[in-house]
């Protein structure tokens, strides 16, 4: 059976004093399929995958500037979004490790 996790965030609309549901997207495709959910193996593999994606982007970007010839350079938009992709991936790593730490701290308590 293939299951999907859906998280619902509840916020209060102060103007109308009502609870508003906001669906949170499922980002499980960004987490390692190895190991049990919440395992150290899953965390390590997830971080390794994220670092590999960032390394690949940086490698392709640096190769565009490494040549001595005056070849075609990426546009400013391509450079910006490549660097933004790496920045977002690093923020994701921080969020994944933080969530893992919080969850394991609860289990140890």
Backbone as ProteinMPNN parsed JSONL, in Angstrom:
{"seq_chain_A": "XXXXXXXXXXXXXXXXXXXXXXXXXXXXXXXXXXXXXXXXXXXXXXXXXXXXXXXXXXXXXXXXXXXXXXXXXXXXXXXXXXXXXXXXXXXXXXXXXXXXXXXXXXXXX", "coords_chain_A": {"N_chain_A": [[0.848, -1.177, 0.0], [0.633, 2.135, -0.902], [1.24, 5.056, 0.741], [0.488, 8.478, 1.505], [1.595, 11.294, 3.248], [-0.161, 13.902, 4.662], [-0.087, 17.115, 5.847], [-1.844, 19.302, 7.88], [-2.108, 22.649, 8.556], [-3.241, 24.691, 11.093], [-4.524, 27.881, 11.447], [-5.437, 30.931, 13.05], [-7.797, 33.217, 12.051], [-7.672, 36.338, 12.911], [-9.271, 38.517, 12.451], [-11.864, 37.559, 11.87], [-12.042, 35.726, 13.838], [-11.83, 32.967, 13.35], [-10.943, 29.546, 12.699], [-8.628, 28.615, 10.309], [-7.893, 26.304, 7.822], [-4.913, 25.216, 6.329], [-3.524, 23.53, 3.798], [-0.557, 21.646, 3.72], [2.056, 21.047, 1.452], [3.204, 17.818, 0.301], [6.382, 16.845, 0.84], [7.786, 14.507, 0.763], [9.089, 13.239, -1.313], [11.564, 14.312, -1.371], [13.006, 13.143, 0.546], [15.108, 10.49, 1.669], [14.585, 7.184, 0.433], [15.604, 5.108, 1.832], [15.974, 3.048, 4.738], [14.156, 3.22, 7.894], [11.485, 5.489, 8.591], [12.588, 8.399, 10.102], [14.986, 7.316, 10.906], [18.54, 7.139, 11.557], [20.007, 6.308, 9.358], [18.314, 7.045, 7.248], [18.395, 9.843, 7.54], [21.152, 10.398, 7.072], [21.419, 9.449, 4.423], [19.585, 11.108, 3.128], [20.707, 13.681, 3.531], [23.112, 13.252, 2.167], [22.133, 12.886, -0.471], [21.055, 15.442, -0.926], [23.321, 17.079, -0.724], [24.774, 16.05, -2.856], [23.164, 16.854, -5.017], [23.448, 19.643, -4.848], [26.229, 19.869, -5.214], [26.392, 18.972, -7.857], [25.062, 21.004, -9.286], [26.708, 23.216, -8.698], [29.087, 22.281, -9.809], [28.468, 22.112, -12.571], [27.945, 24.81, -13.03], [30.419, 26.001, -12.374], [32.015, 24.817, -14.32], [31.189, 26.17, -16.561], [32.542, 28.523, -16.381], [35.171, 27.852, -16.247], [36.594, 27.358, -18.555], [39.083, 28.418, -20.936], [38.46, 29.526, -23.321], [36.34, 31.761, -25.147], [33.606, 30.92, -24.843], [30.042, 30.318, -24.895], [28.446, 31.813, -22.244], [26.522, 31.191, -19.253], [23.321, 32.773, -18.805], [22.495, 35.678, -16.801], [20.166, 35.117, -15.374], [20.168, 32.294, -15.336], [22.483, 31.818, -13.846], [21.772, 33.082, -11.422], [19.48, 31.551, -10.612], [20.627, 29.035, -10.422], [22.437, 29.36, -8.297], [20.543, 30.067, -6.368], [19.117, 27.698, -6.205], [21.029, 26.026, -4.991], [21.324, 27.392, -2.569], [18.711, 27.121, -1.525], [18.655, 24.347, -1.255], [20.577, 23.981, 0.723], [19.249, 25.244, 2.838], [17.144, 23.457, 3.081], [18.538, 21.191, 3.952], [19.354, 22.043, 6.476], [16.798, 22.319, 7.664], [15.843, 19.651, 7.583], [17.717, 18.284, 9.189], [17.332, 19.655, 11.597], [14.619, 19.022, 12.139], [14.873, 16.25, 12.446], [16.523, 16.171, 14.7], [14.814, 17.361, 16.64], [12.729, 15.466, 16.695], [14.043, 13.092, 17.5], [14.926, 13.941, 19.971], [12.537, 14.148, 21.355], [11.842, 11.45, 21.473], [13.851, 10.442, 23.101], [13.285, 11.607, 25.496]], "CA_chain_A": [[0.0, 0.0, 0.0], [1.385, 3.377, -1.009], [0.552, 6.089, 1.523], [1.022, 9.832, 1.46], [1.381, 12.057, 4.468], [-0.65, 15.261, 4.431], [-0.074, 17.902, 7.07], [-2.747, 20.447, 7.86], [-1.731, 23.685, 9.505], [-4.391, 25.493, 11.504], [-4.227, 29.236, 11.891], [-6.629, 31.662, 13.461], [-8.052, 34.489, 11.388], [-8.007, 37.214, 14.038], [-10.327, 39.439, 12.053], [-13.151, 36.868, 11.999], [-11.909, 34.792, 14.946], [-12.135, 31.652, 12.809], [-9.808, 28.679, 12.398], [-8.471, 28.433, 8.873], [-7.015, 25.187, 7.485], [-4.018, 25.43, 5.202], [-2.858, 22.271, 3.456], [0.883, 21.727, 3.499], [2.426, 20.09, 0.413], [3.965, 16.634, 0.689], [7.745, 16.904, 0.329], [8.441, 13.234, 1.058], [9.929, 12.86, -2.446], [12.893, 14.879, -1.154], [13.604, 12.38, 1.637], [15.653, 9.205, 1.245], [13.715, 6.013, 0.572], [16.302, 4.092, 2.617], [15.79, 3.015, 6.186], [12.855, 3.524, 8.469], [11.253, 6.919, 8.76], [13.17, 8.91, 11.342], [16.211, 6.614, 11.272], [19.789, 7.832, 11.253], [20.352, 5.952, 7.976], [17.512, 7.899, 6.364], [18.935, 11.205, 7.637], [22.444, 10.451, 6.398], [21.216, 9.312, 2.984], [18.892, 12.318, 2.669], [21.694, 14.759, 3.469], [24.032, 12.926, 1.069], [21.454, 13.184, -1.73], [20.926, 16.895, -1.056], [24.667, 17.612, -0.983], [25.129, 15.652, -4.222], [22.44, 17.727, -5.944], [24.093, 20.96, -4.809], [27.54, 19.722, -5.848], [26.201, 18.855, -9.303], [24.735, 22.331, -9.807], [27.916, 24.039, -8.607], [30.06, 21.757, -10.764], [28.073, 22.566, -13.915], [28.108, 26.262, -13.091], [31.846, 26.332, -12.401], [32.557, 24.396, -15.618], [30.857, 27.203, -17.541], [33.494, 29.624, -16.239], [36.533, 27.317, -16.14], [37.269, 27.298, -19.851], [39.874, 29.579, -21.374], [37.877, 30.09, -24.538], [35.232, 32.702, -24.977], [32.384, 30.206, -25.188], [28.779, 30.875, -24.43], [28.311, 31.815, -20.784], [25.118, 31.174, -18.817], [22.721, 34.093, -18.593], [22.405, 36.083, -15.398], [19.051, 34.37, -14.77], [20.618, 30.918, -15.096], [23.427, 31.864, -12.722], [21.014, 33.399, -10.213], [18.638, 30.427, -10.176], [21.517, 27.941, -10.03], [22.884, 29.661, -6.933], [19.353, 30.016, -5.515], [18.849, 26.276, -6.018], [21.974, 25.535, -3.983], [20.955, 28.036, -1.308], [17.489, 26.468, -1.04], [19.01, 22.983, -0.861], [21.242, 24.098, 2.025], [18.195, 25.532, 3.818], [16.431, 22.192, 3.279], [19.378, 20.329, 4.793], [19.226, 22.564, 7.842], [15.45, 22.0, 8.157], [15.742, 18.206, 7.781], [18.52, 17.923, 10.363], [16.649, 20.221, 12.76], [13.423, 18.209, 12.406], [15.35, 14.962, 12.958], [16.979, 16.398, 16.071], [13.644, 17.577, 17.498], [11.977, 14.209, 16.82], [14.798, 12.146, 18.316], [14.951, 14.456, 21.344], [11.249, 13.744, 21.961], [11.892, 9.994, 21.71], [14.767, 10.179, 24.225], [12.748, 12.197, 26.737]], "C_chain_A": [[0.89, 1.235, 0.0], [0.619, 4.469, -0.269], [1.245, 7.426, 1.346], [0.674, 10.527, 2.756], [0.929, 13.458, 4.086], [-0.69, 15.964, 5.781], [-1.01, 19.081, 6.887], [-2.296, 21.413, 8.943], [-2.97, 24.51, 9.818], [-3.913, 26.852, 11.981], [-5.537, 29.922, 12.245], [-6.681, 32.989, 12.721], [-8.542, 35.445, 12.47], [-9.144, 38.17, 13.71], [-11.711, 38.824, 12.273], [-13.173, 35.872, 13.147], [-12.314, 33.374, 14.528], [-10.847, 30.869, 12.611], [-9.797, 28.426, 10.899], [-7.5, 27.281, 8.644], [-6.183, 25.547, 6.266], [-3.288, 24.12, 4.942], [-1.382, 22.524, 3.201], [1.254, 20.69, 2.439], [3.262, 18.943, 0.974], [5.343, 16.701, 0.039], [8.506, 15.597, 0.555], [9.325, 12.756, -0.102], [11.354, 13.401, -2.296], [13.656, 14.139, -0.052], [14.041, 11.012, 1.119], [14.632, 8.077, 1.405], [14.358, 4.911, 1.405], [15.937, 4.171, 4.09], [14.365, 3.306, 6.61], [12.731, 5.025, 8.622], [11.802, 7.355, 10.111], [14.451, 8.208, 11.754], [17.437, 7.451, 10.899], [20.229, 7.538, 9.821], [19.587, 6.829, 6.993], [18.055, 9.327, 6.367], [20.237, 11.324, 6.852], [22.271, 10.362, 4.886], [20.527, 10.543, 2.404], [19.875, 13.471, 2.522], [22.689, 14.503, 2.338], [23.407, 13.233, -0.287], [21.377, 14.686, -1.965], [22.271, 17.539, -1.375], [25.094, 17.265, -2.408], [24.425, 16.518, -5.26], [23.091, 19.108, -6.002], [25.456, 20.922, -5.479], [27.417, 19.669, -7.367], [25.913, 20.218, -9.926], [25.981, 23.216, -9.805], [28.989, 23.587, -9.598], [29.73, 22.215, -12.189], [28.278, 24.069, -14.064], [29.585, 26.636, -13.179], [32.482, 25.922, -13.723], [32.276, 25.433, -16.705], [31.855, 28.356, -17.505], [34.948, 29.158, -16.261], [37.293, 27.34, -17.452], [38.015, 28.58, -20.184], [39.273, 30.252, -22.601], [36.722, 31.019, -24.195], [33.922, 32.05, -25.42], [31.16, 30.915, -24.637], [28.697, 30.722, -22.91], [26.823, 31.752, -20.413], [24.612, 32.608, -18.619], [22.711, 34.414, -17.101], [21.285, 35.339, -14.686], [19.468, 32.945, -14.425], [21.568, 30.876, -13.904], [22.681, 32.114, -11.422], [20.24, 32.186, -9.709], [19.464, 29.191, -9.84], [21.99, 28.142, -8.591], [21.724, 29.616, -5.944], [18.978, 28.556, -5.217], [19.749, 25.681, -4.935], [21.633, 26.113, -2.613], [19.712, 27.381, -0.694], [17.777, 25.05, -0.555], [19.703, 22.989, 0.503], [20.23, 24.406, 3.133], [17.381, 24.267, 4.107], [17.223, 21.244, 4.16], [19.26, 20.757, 6.248], [17.873, 22.189, 8.442], [15.298, 20.513, 8.448], [16.501, 17.779, 9.034], [17.865, 18.446, 11.639], [15.415, 19.399, 13.134], [13.81, 16.846, 12.977], [15.786, 15.104, 14.409], [15.797, 16.556, 17.028], [12.899, 16.261, 17.741], [12.731, 13.212, 17.685], [14.913, 12.622, 19.758], [13.659, 14.084, 22.074], [11.272, 12.277, 22.337], [12.796, 9.654, 22.893], [14.212, 10.675, 25.545], [11.787, 11.26, 27.437]], "O_chain_A": [[1.8, 1.351, 0.821], [-0.523, 4.771, -0.614], [2.443, 7.489, 1.07], [-0.422, 10.36, 3.291], [1.574, 14.123, 3.275], [-1.268, 15.452, 6.74], [-0.972, 19.77, 5.867], [-2.126, 21.033, 10.102], [-3.664, 24.971, 8.912], [-3.013, 26.954, 12.814], [-6.608, 29.526, 11.784], [-5.736, 33.778, 12.759], [-9.694, 35.368, 12.896], [-9.892, 38.583, 14.596], [-12.615, 39.478, 12.793], [-14.199, 35.242, 13.406], [-13.036, 32.678, 15.244], [-9.786, 31.452, 12.382], [-10.813, 28.071, 10.302], [-6.404, 27.274, 9.205], [-6.688, 26.111, 5.296], [-2.517, 23.658, 5.783], [-1.01, 23.498, 2.546], [0.801, 19.549, 2.526], [3.937, 19.088, 1.992], [5.455, 16.622, -1.185], [9.736, 15.586, 0.54], [10.224, 11.943, 0.114], [12.252, 12.981, -3.026], [14.805, 14.466, 0.245], [13.406, 10.449, 0.228], [13.905, 8.025, 2.397], [13.728, 3.885, 1.662], [15.63, 5.243, 4.611], [13.494, 3.598, 5.79], [13.723, 5.74, 8.763], [11.509, 6.742, 11.137], [14.967, 8.468, 12.842], [17.375, 8.34, 10.05], [20.763, 8.417, 9.143], [20.157, 7.303, 6.011], [18.163, 9.952, 5.312], [20.402, 12.248, 6.056], [22.904, 11.115, 4.146], [20.857, 10.972, 1.299], [19.876, 14.161, 1.503], [23.069, 15.433, 1.627], [24.074, 13.783, -1.163], [21.608, 15.154, -3.08], [22.346, 18.443, -2.207], [25.705, 18.086, -3.091], [25.023, 16.878, -6.273], [23.263, 19.674, -7.082], [25.808, 21.834, -6.227], [28.235, 20.247, -8.082], [26.462, 20.549, -10.977], [26.273, 23.887, -10.795], [29.711, 24.412, -10.158], [30.615, 22.653, -12.923], [28.733, 24.539, -15.107], [29.959, 27.496, -13.975], [33.391, 26.598, -14.205], [33.043, 25.556, -17.66], [31.997, 29.085, -18.486], [35.861, 29.983, -16.289], [38.524, 27.342, -17.451], [37.629, 29.673, -19.771], [39.553, 31.418, -22.878], [36.216, 31.03, -23.072], [33.218, 32.582, -26.278], [31.249, 31.966, -24.002], [28.863, 29.627, -22.374], [25.97, 32.207, -21.175], [25.378, 33.52, -18.308], [22.896, 33.536, -16.257], [21.431, 34.968, -13.521], [19.154, 32.447, -13.344], [21.464, 29.993, -13.053], [22.926, 31.435, -10.425], [20.325, 31.829, -8.534], [19.024, 28.37, -9.034], [21.951, 27.22, -7.776], [21.896, 29.176, -4.807], [18.571, 28.23, -4.102], [19.29, 24.93, -4.075], [21.654, 25.398, -1.611], [19.669, 27.121, 0.508], [17.209, 24.604, 0.442], [19.455, 22.118, 1.336], [20.346, 23.883, 4.242], [16.977, 24.033, 5.246], [16.656, 20.568, 5.018], [19.085, 19.926, 7.139], [17.804, 21.785, 9.602], [14.689, 20.143, 9.452], [15.99, 17.005, 9.844], [17.847, 17.75, 12.654], [15.191, 19.114, 14.31], [13.153, 16.343, 13.889], [15.462, 14.263, 15.248], [15.781, 15.954, 18.102], [12.488, 15.977, 18.866], [12.124, 12.548, 18.525], [14.991, 11.803, 20.674], [13.68, 13.748, 23.258], [10.779, 11.896, 23.398], [12.539, 8.688, 23.61], [14.627, 10.209, 26.606], [11.249, 11.601, 28.491]]}, "name": "protein", "num_of_chains": 1, "seq": "XXXXXXXXXXXXXXXXXXXXXXXXXXXXXXXXXXXXXXXXXXXXXXXXXXXXXXXXXXXXXXXXXXXXXXXXXXXXXXXXXXXXXXXXXXXXXXXXXXXXXXXXXXXXX"}
